Amino acid sequence: MMGIIHWATGIMLAAAALLALARMVAGPTVLNRALANDVLVAVIVCALGLEAVITKDTSTLPILITVSLLGFVSTVAISRFVAKDADEQVAP
Protein backbone atom coordinates (compact mmCIF):
# COMPACT_ATOMS: atom_id res chain seq x y z
CA MET A 1 0.00 0.00 0.00
CA MET A 2 2.80 2.44 0.82
CA GLY A 3 4.36 1.86 -2.59
CA ILE A 4 1.18 3.06 -4.27
CA ILE A 5 1.11 6.16 -2.09
CA HIS A 6 4.76 6.90 -2.88
CA TRP A 7 4.18 6.53 -6.62
CA ALA A 8 1.03 8.66 -6.52
CA THR A 9 2.82 11.38 -4.59
CA GLY A 10 5.74 11.29 -7.01
CA ILE A 11 3.41 11.59 -10.00
CA MET A 12 1.61 14.56 -8.43
CA LEU A 13 4.94 16.28 -7.69
CA ALA A 14 6.08 15.68 -11.28
CA ALA A 15 2.84 17.15 -12.61
CA ALA A 16 3.23 20.20 -10.35
CA ALA A 17 6.81 20.66 -11.54
CA LEU A 18 5.75 20.49 -15.19
CA LEU A 19 2.98 23.02 -14.62
CA ALA A 20 5.39 25.36 -12.83
CA LEU A 21 7.86 25.04 -15.70
CA ALA A 22 5.08 25.83 -18.17
CA ARG A 23 4.21 28.97 -16.20
CA MET A 24 7.88 29.91 -16.10
CA VAL A 25 8.09 29.73 -19.88
CA ALA A 26 4.71 31.32 -20.63
CA GLY A 27 4.65 33.89 -17.83
CA PRO A 28 4.22 37.35 -19.32
CA THR A 29 5.79 39.21 -16.38
CA VAL A 30 8.81 38.81 -14.15
CA LEU A 31 6.56 38.31 -11.14
CA ASN A 32 4.79 35.35 -12.79
CA ARG A 33 8.16 33.77 -13.50
CA ALA A 34 9.33 34.46 -9.94
CA LEU A 35 6.21 32.84 -8.52
CA ALA A 36 6.69 29.81 -10.77
CA ASN A 37 10.31 29.61 -9.60
CA ASP A 38 9.12 29.67 -5.99
CA VAL A 39 6.60 26.91 -6.66
CA LEU A 40 9.27 24.84 -8.43
CA VAL A 41 11.62 25.19 -5.46
CA ALA A 42 8.80 24.09 -3.13
CA VAL A 43 8.13 21.06 -5.33
CA ILE A 44 11.84 20.17 -5.29
CA VAL A 45 11.90 20.43 -1.49
CA CYS A 46 8.84 18.19 -1.28
CA ALA A 47 10.41 15.68 -3.67
CA LEU A 48 13.59 15.58 -1.58
CA GLY A 49 11.45 15.09 1.52
CA LEU A 50 9.61 12.24 -0.18
CA GLU A 51 12.94 10.65 -1.13
CA ALA A 52 14.10 10.95 2.49
CA VAL A 53 10.91 9.26 3.70
CA ILE A 54 11.13 6.44 1.18
CA THR A 55 14.80 5.67 1.84
CA LYS A 56 14.55 6.41 5.59
CA ASP A 57 17.78 8.40 5.28
CA THR A 58 18.39 11.66 7.13
CA SER A 59 21.39 12.76 5.08
CA THR A 60 19.03 14.64 2.74
CA LEU A 61 18.06 17.16 5.44
CA PRO A 62 21.02 19.54 4.89
CA ILE A 63 20.19 19.59 1.17
CA LEU A 64 16.56 20.37 2.01
CA ILE A 65 17.59 23.28 4.20
CA THR A 66 20.02 24.61 1.60
CA VAL A 67 17.50 24.47 -1.25
CA SER A 68 14.85 26.14 0.93
CA LEU A 69 17.26 28.93 1.86
CA LEU A 70 18.28 29.46 -1.77
CA GLY A 71 14.61 29.64 -2.78
CA PHE A 72 13.92 32.23 -0.10
CA VAL A 73 16.94 34.35 -0.98
CA SER A 74 16.14 34.26 -4.69
CA THR A 75 12.54 35.33 -4.04
CA VAL A 76 13.68 38.24 -1.88
CA ALA A 77 16.26 39.30 -4.48
CA ILE A 78 13.71 39.24 -7.30
CA SER A 79 11.22 41.17 -5.16
CA ARG A 80 13.78 43.85 -4.38
CA PHE A 81 14.76 44.08 -8.05
CA VAL A 82 11.14 44.46 -9.17
CA ALA A 83 10.39 46.98 -6.40
CA LYS A 84 13.41 49.09 -7.38
CA ASP A 85 12.39 48.92 -11.04
CA ALA A 86 8.83 49.99 -10.14
CA ASP A 87 10.15 52.93 -8.08
CA GLU A 88 12.21 54.16 -11.02
CA GLN A 89 9.18 54.07 -13.32
CA VAL A 90 7.05 56.10 -10.88
CA ALA A 91 9.66 58.79 -10.21
CA PRO A 92 9.45 61.82 -12.57
WOTA-V478561 format. One record per pair of residues at least 12 apart in sequence whose C-alpha atoms are under 10 Angstrom apart, sorted by the first residue. I is the first residue (numbers start at 1). GAP is how many residues later the second one is. Records with the same first field share a line. If there is no record, write none. Layout:
I->GAP / GAP
This chain:
2->52
3->51
6->44 / 45 / 47 / 48
9->37 / 38 / 41
10->36 / 37 / 40 / 41
12->31
13->27 / 29 / 30 / 31 / 33 / 34 / 37
14->29 / 30 / 33
15->28
16->23 / 24 / 26 / 27 / 28
17->19 / 20 / 22 / 23 / 24 / 25 / 26 / 27 / 30
18->22
19->17 / 20 / 21
20->13 / 15 / 16 / 17 / 18 / 19 / 20 / 21 / 23
21->12 / 15 / 16 / 18 / 19
22->14
23->12 / 13 / 14
24->12 / 13 / 15 / 16
30->48 / 49 / 52
31->44 / 47 / 48 / 51
33->45
34->40 / 41 / 42 / 44 / 45
35->40 / 43
37->34 / 37 / 38
38->30 / 33 / 34 / 36 / 37
39->32
40->31
41->26 / 27 / 28 / 29 / 30 / 31
42->25 / 26 / 29
44->20 / 23 / 24
45->16 / 18 / 19 / 20 / 21 / 22 / 23 / 26
46->18
47->17
48->12 / 13 / 15 / 16 / 19
49->12 / 14 / 15
52->12
